[in-house]
Amino acid sequence: NSIPELIAGAAKHNDVLIPFGSVDPRTGEDAIAGAKHQAIELGARGFKFHPSLQGFDPSSEQFYPLWETLQELGLPCIF
């Protein structure tokens, strides 16, 4: 399933599900735009990342703009 479908499914059952989104942080500005879209337009309430599967180090400075965007949106992240 795609992220938008998962978010929409969670919205239908918002009494028991909280929709979390995800983006590929390695895509830079596209990841930021995707995160904003999922949060603002689709209603994601947080984001989940799999560093070992997605092949990135969350502590790398190149990902700070994405983390800052998610912080500004007030959304939690799970790694």
C-alpha positions as CSV (number, residue, x, y, z in Angstrom):
1,N,0.0,0.0,0.0
2,S,1.1,3.5,-0.6
3,I,1.5,6.1,2.2
4,P,-1.6,8.1,1.1
5,E,-3.8,5.0,1.1
6,L,-2.5,4.0,4.6
7,I,-3.1,7.5,5.9
8,A,-6.6,7.5,4.5
9,G,-7.3,4.1,6.0
10,A,-6.2,5.2,9.4
11,A,-8.4,8.3,9.1
12,K,-11.4,6.0,8.6
13,H,-10.6,4.3,11.9
14,N,-9.2,7.3,13.9
15,D,-10.7,6.0,17.1
16,V,-8.0,3.3,17.1
17,L,-5.4,4.2,14.5
18,I,-3.0,7.2,14.3
19,P,-1.7,7.8,10.7
20,F,2.0,8.0,10.4
21,G,3.7,8.9,7.1
22,S,7.2,8.3,5.7
23,V,9.5,9.7,3.1
24,D,12.9,8.8,1.8
25,P,15.1,11.3,3.7
26,R,17.9,10.9,1.1
27,T,15.8,12.8,-1.5
28,G,16.4,16.2,0.2
29,E,13.9,18.9,-0.8
30,D,11.6,16.2,-2.2
31,A,11.5,14.6,1.2
32,I,10.6,17.9,2.8
33,A,7.9,18.6,0.3
34,G,6.5,15.1,0.6
35,A,6.5,15.3,4.4
36,K,4.6,18.6,4.3
37,H,2.1,17.2,1.8
38,Q,1.5,14.1,4.0
39,A,1.2,16.2,7.1
40,I,-0.8,19.2,5.9
41,E,-2.9,17.7,3.1
42,L,-3.3,14.1,4.1
43,G,-3.3,14.4,7.9
44,A,-0.2,12.3,8.9
45,R,0.2,12.7,12.7
46,G,3.9,11.6,12.8
47,F,6.6,9.9,10.7
48,K,8.3,6.6,10.8
49,F,11.8,5.9,9.4
50,H,13.9,2.7,9.1
51,P,17.5,3.9,8.9
52,S,19.0,0.4,8.4
53,L,16.5,-0.4,5.6
54,Q,16.5,3.0,4.0
55,G,20.3,3.3,4.2
56,F,20.8,6.5,6.0
57,D,22.3,7.8,9.3
58,P,19.7,10.0,11.0
59,S,22.4,11.9,12.8
60,S,24.0,13.2,9.6
61,E,23.6,17.0,9.1
62,Q,22.3,16.5,5.6
63,F,19.0,15.4,7.1
64,Y,18.7,18.3,9.6
65,P,16.4,20.4,7.3
66,L,13.9,17.5,7.2
67,W,14.0,17.0,11.0
68,E,13.6,20.7,11.5
69,T,10.6,20.8,9.2
70,L,8.9,17.9,11.1
71,Q,9.7,19.7,14.4
72,E,8.1,22.9,13.1
73,L,5.0,20.9,12.1
74,G,5.0,19.5,15.7
75,L,5.1,15.9,14.6
76,P,6.9,13.1,16.3
77,C,9.3,10.7,14.5
78,I,10.0,7.1,15.2
79,F,13.3,5.5,14.1
